[in-house]
Amino acid sequence: MSAPDLGDILKQAQQMQSRMSELQRQLATRRFEAASGGGMVTAVVSGELRVLEIRIEPGLVAGGDRGMLEDLTASAVNAALALAQRGVQEEFQKLQGSLGLNLPGLAGPR
């Protein structure tokens, strides 16, 4: 059994880094959307876990129930962030599998 070639190991590491960087760029452009209150409040976040958009039905604002509006907004944002986190994790696990790696701690950026 021969020792692994250091040049091959470095080349593989560079390929992995390049693929991970590309995946991060792709995920940054993905949008994840979730709603609460039967669609009264909708939140859209990116794969970078940044809030991109909040949509609130006009009737909810006109109703004047500030507490409900706050609760529904928090719920929609949290649901969208959870979707994005799952999506990011799934993509990094796919990449990990395609590279033949088994690194339990590799779940992508947080």
MOPENOR-V15620 format. One record per pair of residues at least 4 apart in sequence whose C-alpha atoms are under 7 Angstrom apart, sorted by the first residue. I is the first residue (numbers start at 1). GAP is how many residues later the second one is. If there is no record, write none. Layout:
I/GAP
I/GAP
This chain:
5/4
6/4
7/4
8/4
9/4
10/4
11/4
12/4
13/4
14/4
15/4
16/4
17/4
18/4
19/4
20/4
21/4
22/4
23/4
24/4
25/4
26/4
27/20
27/21
27/61
28/18
28/19
28/20
29/17
29/18
30/16
30/17
31/13
31/14
31/15
31/16
32/12
32/13
32/14
32/48
32/51
32/52
33/10
33/11
33/12
33/47
34/8
34/9
34/10
34/42
34/45
34/46
35/4
35/6
35/7
35/8
35/41
36/4
36/5
36/6
36/36
36/39
36/40
37/4
37/35
40/16
40/17
40/20
41/14
41/15
41/16
41/31
41/32
41/35
42/12
42/13
42/14
42/34
43/10
43/11
43/12
43/33
43/34
43/37
44/7
44/8
44/9
44/10
44/36
45/4
45/5
45/6
45/7
45/8
45/35
45/36
46/4
46/5
46/6
46/38
47/37
47/41
49/32
49/35
58/4
59/4
65/4
66/4
67/4
68/4
69/4
70/4
71/4
72/4
73/4
74/4
75/4
76/4
77/4
78/4
79/4
80/4
81/4
82/4
83/4
84/4
85/4
86/4
87/4
88/4
88/20
89/4
89/18
89/19
90/4
91/4
92/4
92/15
92/16
93/4
93/14
94/4
95/4
96/4
96/5
96/6
97/4
